[in-house]
Amino acid sequence: MGANNSTEHVNEVMNNDVSEGINLSSPKDISAKLNINDKTAYIQADAFLGNPYSLLGRVIEVRKTNGKCPENLNDPNASFEFSALPIYDIKIDESSKIKKPIKRNSIVVDKSLSAKVNFLTFLSSQLDAKSFFSLMVFDQATALVDVQDVSWRNGLKLWKQDNLDIFRDPDVCYLYAVIGMVQKNIVRKKFVSFEAGAKGGAYGLNVDGKLATSTEDYSLDIVFGLTPVVIKRPNTDVSMENTLAFNPTPNELSFFSSASGVNIFDAGGMIS
């Protein structure tokens, strides 16, 4: 490159002679590539890394904040936590488990894009206008509760009998029960836009026609996608206690998925 090593010249040489560019995808394309949807809550919960299947049957409490049910669970003041006791002795549909990990895709995201995809919102705070993450995403484990088996109905009955105080608590807006889960492993490396004169950068990517370099090693994040049914809705009266569970409405699923990015660091319910 001779004496001309400006940022613009390096990017031009890279585009013409070195590396084929990687274009940032749209949120819709990312959802398709990674097999994710906007009706699932994607959370981090290290307490379940040893046995992700134990997420099935967990009951999630959404409580009032300042006397009102939250409109969005991304609100830092919103309460989204596991109840102390799960639904016990429920049967898992063995056919819903995958035999081996499935590689979904490799993508590159920037700060703006990661903030628009609920599955990746936790990454947005780790990026700025000049940085990117290169991601490889795998489905590591999947499972569904066998809701047709009598154990599901019996388990729900027992849970409600043992937890009527929670069900009748006026400060509890929603009770969701987890009937499906997917563990997604995210292998990532951070890249920073190249600037002439800056030091470091052993590996490079051509992102939208501009060189981004990295000195970081790969790291691993584990995210759990949760699929729910509704046990309690706001203003549910006592006469509805005999209805064991409701299929969530589209609005209830959207509300539930707004919890994406929550880090539940204790199986008993504490969040950060």
ChimeraX attribute file (.defattr): number of C-alpha atoms within 10 A of each C-alpha:
attribute: neighborCount
match mode: 1-to-1
recipient: residues
	/A:1	8
	/A:2	4
	/A:3	5
	/A:4	9
	/A:5	13
	/A:6	13
	/A:7	15
	/A:8	15
	/A:9	13
	/A:10	17
	/A:11	20
	/A:12	15
	/A:13	12
	/A:14	18
	/A:15	18
	/A:16	10
	/A:17	8
	/A:18	11
	/A:19	16
	/A:20	14
	/A:21	15
	/A:22	14
	/A:23	13
	/A:24	16
	/A:25	15
	/A:26	12
	/A:27	16
	/A:28	12
	/A:29	11
	/A:30	22
	/A:31	16
	/A:32	12
	/A:33	15
	/A:34	19
	/A:35	13
	/A:36	19
	/A:37	17
	/A:38	17
	/A:39	21
	/A:40	25
	/A:41	26
	/A:42	32
	/A:43	24
	/A:44	23
	/A:45	20
	/A:46	16
	/A:47	15
	/A:48	16
	/A:49	15
	/A:50	8
	/A:51	8
	/A:52	19
	/A:53	20
	/A:54	16
	/A:55	25
	/A:56	24
	/A:57	27
	/A:58	21
	/A:59	26
	/A:60	24
	/A:61	24
	/A:62	25
	/A:63	22
	/A:64	19
	/A:65	15
	/A:66	10
	/A:67	9
	/A:68	11
	/A:69	18
	/A:70	19
	/A:71	10
	/A:72	15
	/A:73	21
	/A:74	18
	/A:75	12
	/A:76	9
	/A:77	12
	/A:78	18
	/A:79	23
	/A:80	25
	/A:81	22
	/A:82	23
	/A:83	21
	/A:84	13
	/A:85	16
	/A:86	21
	/A:87	21
	/A:88	17
	/A:89	11
	/A:90	19
	/A:91	18
	/A:92	21
	/A:93	15
	/A:94	12
	/A:95	11
	/A:96	15
	/A:97	16
	/A:98	14
	/A:99	10
	/A:100	9
	/A:101	14
	/A:102	14
	/A:103	14
	/A:104	16
	/A:105	14
	/A:106	16
	/A:107	18
	/A:108	22
	/A:109	26
	/A:110	23
	/A:111	20
	/A:112	13
	/A:113	19
	/A:114	22
	/A:115	17
	/A:116	14
	/A:117	21
	/A:118	23
	/A:119	26
	/A:120	19
	/A:121	20
	/A:122	19
	/A:123	18
	/A:124	19
	/A:125	10
	/A:126	13
	/A:127	18
	/A:128	12
	/A:129	10
	/A:130	12
	/A:131	18
	/A:132	29
	/A:133	22
	/A:134	17
	/A:135	20
	/A:136	18
	/A:137	22
	/A:138	20
	/A:139	21
	/A:140	21
	/A:141	20
	/A:142	21
	/A:143	21
	/A:144	21
	/A:145	21
	/A:146	18
	/A:147	14
	/A:148	10
	/A:149	13
	/A:150	11
	/A:151	18
	/A:152	21
	/A:153	14
	/A:154	15
	/A:155	19
	/A:156	21
	/A:157	18
	/A:158	12
	/A:159	17
	/A:160	17
	/A:161	12
	/A:162	12
	/A:163	15
	/A:164	12
	/A:165	10
	/A:166	15
	/A:167	23
	/A:168	15
	/A:169	11
	/A:170	14
	/A:171	18
	/A:172	21
	/A:173	21
	/A:174	24
	/A:175	25
	/A:176	25
	/A:177	26
	/A:178	23
	/A:179	21
	/A:180	23
	/A:181	26
	/A:182	24
	/A:183	23
	/A:184	25
	/A:185	21
	/A:186	20
	/A:187	17
	/A:188	21
	/A:189	18
	/A:190	22
	/A:191	25
	/A:192	20
	/A:193	19
	/A:194	23
	/A:195	16
	/A:196	11
	/A:197	9
	/A:198	7
	/A:199	8
	/A:200	10
	/A:201	15
	/A:202	9
	/A:203	12
	/A:204	17
	/A:205	23
	/A:206	19
	/A:207	21
	/A:208	13
	/A:209	17
	/A:210	19
	/A:211	24
	/A:212	22
	/A:213	20
	/A:214	20
	/A:215	14
	/A:216	13
	/A:217	8
	/A:218	11
	/A:219	11
	/A:220	12
	/A:221	12
	/A:222	19
	/A:223	25
	/A:224	27
	/A:225	23
	/A:226	22
	/A:227	22
	/A:228	27
	/A:229	20
	/A:230	20
	/A:231	24
	/A:232	25
	/A:233	18
	/A:234	15
	/A:235	11
	/A:236	15
	/A:237	11
	/A:238	10
	/A:239	7
	/A:240	11
	/A:241	17
	/A:242	9
	/A:243	11
	/A:244	18
	/A:245	19
	/A:246	13
	/A:247	11
	/A:248	17
	/A:249	11
	/A:250	10
	/A:251	10
	/A:252	18
	/A:253	19
	/A:254	17
	/A:255	19
	/A:256	27
	/A:257	26
	/A:258	21
	/A:259	21
	/A:260	26
	/A:261	21
	/A:262	21
	/A:263	19
	/A:264	20
	/A:265	16
	/A:266	15
	/A:267	20
	/A:268	15
	/A:269	18
	/A:270	14
	/A:271	16
	/A:272	11
